[in-house]
Amino acid sequence: MTDIDAALARLRAMSVDPRLASIDAAVLEEVARAGRSHPLSASVFGFAALAALVTGIASTALPGAAASASPVAPFGTSPTLAPSALLSAGE
C-alpha cells in the first residue's frame, strides 16, 4: 500500500502540463463544430432500412443447403468406450 501512496505523492508533486489550460476551449469548439455539421438525410436512413429488410427477407426466403452433422465425441473417444457403457455391458 505504501507504493501506491508514494506514487500518488509523486504525481501530486508534479507540475501541471501547460497544454491543459486550453483543453476546455478546444473541446467546446469541437462540440460546436459537430453541431454545425450536416446530418444524414432521411433518404439515406430509408435506403439503409430497405436494404436491411430485403436482406432479412431474402435470407429467410431462399432455401439453403441442408445441414447434416455427424455425432462427434467431445473428448476424442467414441461413446461406446465410455466407462458407463463398458460397466453396463456385462448386465
N, C-alpha and C positions, 0 to 999 in steps of 0.2 A: 504494500500500500504506500510505502514511502517513496517508491519510484514514481508513482502517479502524482503524488503531491509535489515532488521535486520537478517533474516535467511541467506541471501546471504553474509552478512558481517561476520557472524559466520562461514560459510562454507569457506570463503576466509582466515580466520584466522587459520583454522585447518591445521595441518601438513599433508604432503602427505604420503600415505602408502608406505613403502619401497618396497613392492612386485611389485609396478608399474614400477620399474626400469628394471625388466626383462621381462615385458609383450611383448615388441616388438620381442625379440628373440624367445619367446615361440610361438607366432603367426606365425612368419616366418618359424619356424621349423615344425609346423603342416601343413602349406601350402606346404612345400617341401615334407613332408611325404605323403600327399594326392596326389601329382603329381607322386610319385613313385608307387602308388598302381596300381593293375591290373584292368583295366576297364572290364565291361561285354563284352562277345564276341557277334559277330553278330548273332550267332545261338540262343542265349538267346533272343535277341530282335525279331528275326524271329519267334521263338516259341510263344512269347507273342502276336505278331501281328496276327499270325494264330489263336491262342486261342480267341482273341477278335473278329476276323472275323467270326469264327464258332459260337461263342455265339450270335453275332448280327444276323446272318442269321437264326439260329435256333429259336431265339426269335420271329422273324417275320414270319417264315415259318410255325411253328407249331400253329395250331388253339387253341385259348384259350377259356375259358368258356364265354358265352355271359353275359355281364353285364346288369343288369336291375336295374334302380334306380327309386324309388318311389318319387314323389314330397314331399319335406319337407318344412314346413313353417319355415322361418328363425327366427321368434320371438316367436314361440310356439303356435300361433293361426292359425287356418285354414284360407285360403284366402277368404273364403265366409263370414267371420266375419270382414273383413277389412272395415273401415269406408266408403271408396268409394263404395264398393259393397252394403253396407246397405243403403246408401243415394240414390243410383240409382235404388234400388229395388222398390221404390214407383212409378216410372215413367211408 
